[in-house]
Amino acid sequence: MAGLDRSHLTPAQRAVLDAWPAFEAAAAVKWATVDKVVRTLCNARSLAELDESEAVELAALLRRGTARLHTLASLRTATAGAATRGRE
């Protein structure tokens, strides 16, 4: 993604790119790229072909997914810590 020319993308498409790294890290995504996710979830072959409303929706979805994954990770850590303290 580092070499991607962002100049031809709309602001909403750029927001998808901005949200991607955090989602990728939180979900430990190794199998996907932004374009693969676009092809899977949207009616477009690439981010550059995604219309503005779909790009806004996808960026929001990635941000919500990232937040939920962080929440789950925090809960998992807290639960594991409580279980460990209970065995002491």
C-alpha positions in Angstrom: 0.0 0.0 0.0 2.9 2.3 0.5 3.5 2.7 -3.2 -0.2 3.4 -4.0 -0.9 6.7 -5.7 -3.6 8.2 -3.5 -4.0 11.4 -5.7 -6.7 9.8 -7.9 -8.8 8.6 -4.9 -11.7 10.4 -3.4 -11.6 11.5 0.2 -13.9 8.6 1.2 -11.6 6.1 -0.7 -8.6 7.6 1.1 -10.5 7.2 4.4 -10.7 3.4 3.7 -6.9 3.3 3.1 -6.4 5.3 6.4 -8.6 2.8 8.3 -7.0 -0.3 6.8 -3.7 -0.6 8.7 -5.4 -0.5 12.1 -8.0 -3.1 11.0 -5.3 -5.2 9.4 -3.3 -5.2 12.7 -6.3 -5.8 15.0 -7.7 -8.6 12.9 -4.2 -10.1 12.2 -5.2 -10.0 8.5 -2.6 -11.8 6.4 -4.8 -13.1 3.6 -6.3 -9.9 2.4 -5.6 -6.5 0.8 -7.9 -3.5 0.7 -8.9 -4.5 -2.9 -9.7 -8.1 -1.9 -11.9 -6.8 0.9 -13.6 -4.4 -1.6 -14.2 -7.3 -4.0 -15.6 -9.5 -1.2 -17.8 -6.9 0.5 -18.7 -4.4 -2.2 -19.8 -4.2 -5.8 -16.5 -3.1 -7.2 -13.2 -4.7 -8.3 -10.9 -2.3 -6.5 -10.9 0.6 -4.1 -10.5 3.1 -7.0 -13.8 1.8 -8.5 -15.7 2.0 -5.2 -18.3 4.8 -5.3 -18.3 7.5 -2.7 -21.2 6.1 -0.5 -19.8 2.6 -0.5 -16.3 3.9 0.4 -17.8 5.9 3.3 -19.6 2.8 4.5 -16.6 0.5 4.2 -14.3 3.0 6.1 -16.9 3.1 8.9 -17.1 -0.7 8.9 -13.3 -1.0 9.2 -13.2 1.5 12.0 -16.1 -0.3 13.9 -14.5 -3.7 13.3 -11.1 -2.4 14.6 -12.8 -1.0 17.8 -14.7 -4.2 18.4 -11.6 -6.3 17.9 -9.7 -4.1 20.4 -12.6 -4.5 22.9 -12.6 -8.2 22.5 -8.9 -8.4 23.0 -9.2 -6.3 26.2 -12.0 -8.5 27.5 -10.0 -11.6 26.7 -7.0 -10.2 28.6 -9.1 -9.2 31.6 -10.8 -12.6 31.7 -7.5 -14.4 31.5 -6.1 -12.3 34.3 -9.1 -13.0 36.5 -8.9 -16.7 35.8 -5.2 -16.7 36.7 -5.8 -14.8 40.0 -8.6 -17.2 40.9 -6.2 -20.1 40.7 -3.7 -18.5 43.1 
